[in-house]
Amino acid sequence: MGGGAQISGAQFTGPQFTSTHAEAPAGESSDNLIGIDEVQRCLNRSRASVYRYTNTDPRNLNPPFNPRKLNPEYRSDQKDPLLFHPNEVARFARDVLRIKEVTVEVLNSPSTATQQLLGSILEELRAIRSLLGETEGRPTSLESRRDQHDQARPAA
């Protein structure tokens, strides 16, 4: 393995596995789980081989822990993507793939401009939702004008 690959959330350079925790958006877990693409890059394996390593079963959404497989995090629906904890990927690399001296480092990354922008968009959307919730049930000015107009016209 030469050099190592930098990916969002995790880095794998030779015998070292580094997980970088970024601030999670509101409502999401802060465990910073990684997806199949990141695992593929970290382990320097093909996507197909990562799926072969993964502990999945079409009849059981969350099969029991298997020490010889890469165990994904709990899923509530079959359509949920497979997500892995960095410690589980490191355990799998060390115990199954026999990559020696695997270490896990947890670092806090600073909030990026993109994360700040997404946070402000989320706040604005929540404010819009609350305003819309307050106006539900109240007639709009168009509806009230229509009602006034209908009352002003004599019946035919």
Secondary structure, DSSP 4 states (H G I P E B T S, - for coil): --S-EE-SSEEEETTEEEEEEPPPPTTS-TT--B-HHHHHHHHT--HHHHHHHB--BTTBSSPPP-TTSBPPPP-SSTTSPP-B-HHHHHHHHHHTS--SS-EEEEEEPPPPHHHHHHHHHHHHHHHHHHHHHHHTTSPPHHHHHHHHHHHHSPP-
